[in-house]
Amino acid sequence: MSDLAPNDARGEETAQSVAPSDVLEDPDEHTLRMMLSTDNHLGYAEKDPVR
């Protein structure tokens, strides 16, 4: 399943929303699921001895 729509008038692909039920269903054997997480607070309170 692709989350991109067919080309728009400018020839660019456009993003579409995906229903939560589509995301939660079991993927086929060729699907790799990944979750990416970042720490947006790097350096915050770095001098705090408790952290």
Secondary structure in CASP SS format (residue, H / E / C, confidence):
PFRMAT SS
TARGET T0000
AUTHOR 0000-0000-0000
METHOD secondary structure of the structure
MODEL  1
M C 1.00
S C 1.00
D C 1.00
L E 1.00
A C 1.00
P C 1.00
N C 1.00
D C 1.00
A C 1.00
R C 1.00
G C 1.00
E C 1.00
E C 1.00
T C 1.00
A E 1.00
Q C 1.00
S C 1.00
V C 1.00
A C 1.00
P H 1.00
S H 1.00
D H 1.00
V H 1.00
L H 1.00
E C 1.00
D C 1.00
P C 1.00
D C 1.00
E C 1.00
H C 1.00
T C 1.00
L C 1.00
R C 1.00
M C 1.00
M C 1.00
L C 1.00
S C 1.00
T C 1.00
D C 1.00
N C 1.00
H C 1.00
L C 1.00
G C 1.00
Y C 1.00
A C 1.00
E C 1.00
K C 1.00
D C 1.00
P C 1.00
V C 1.00
R C 1.00
END
